[in-house]
Amino acid sequence: MEVSRFRILFLSLLAVTVLPGCSMLGGRGDDKPEAIAPAASSQPLTGEPDQKPIIDPQVERREIKRPRIDTEDFELGAYVGILSIEDFESNVVYGARLAYHLTEDFFIEGTYGQSRAGRTSYENLSGSADLLSDDDRDYSYYALSLGWNALPGEIFIGKNRAYNTAFYLIAGIGSTTFAGDDRFTVNGGFGYRVLPADWIAVHFDVRDHIFDTDLLGEKKIVNNLEAHLGLSIFF
């Protein structure tokens, strides 16, 4: 009995210690466990992110229309306005201009204008004989001036129309024929030019014609102010 119990205890210990090891050895046969597939990656194998660049270097070119500005340097035109002859009222003045544009900023201008003097306040109040004859009341002048485009720019009309403009200063010398005498004259003023098209310009000018006179018995310097509106073409 003792031998039998001892044999059973030995077999039990053998089963507990040896059999699990055999089962482990038996699992290492040809049937290998399947490898765990790596999780699918959304990134490319190169390691670079799969996304579009923020800035696309391929920019589509758009068509640009350049402004058509006449490249001719000469400008010929005519004007009409009002001339205030000191002591002799204000009357209509008309004339012509010829300009040569030296650069984009400077130009030379020659002008010739005509008007007619009115009556003085003394003639109107006294009722006496006229101080000047009809022929002596003719007023004419010519001048050669230098202009400077001080403020070139643009004027906008609506959303789709823009016109080139320039505010300019001008001064020069010339001669005035009045009351039968020719008088050396200095002129100065300013103007504003608008180009509705590449070959035409509209002018608004203000000038002061300054010269010495002793027509009324006293020598003095007179200022004859002129304002006119003109139209000119480039050629």
Protein Blocks (a to p, Z undefined) as FASTA:
>chain_A
ZZmmmmmmmmmmmmmmmmmmmmmmmmmmmbdcddddddddfbdfkopacdddfbdfbdcd
dddddddddfbfbdcdddddddddehiapaddddddddddfblmbccddddddddddddf
klmmnopacfbdfklmpccdddddddddfbgcdddehjkbccddddddddddddddeehi
acddddddddddddfbfkbccdddddddddddfklopacddddddddddddddZZ
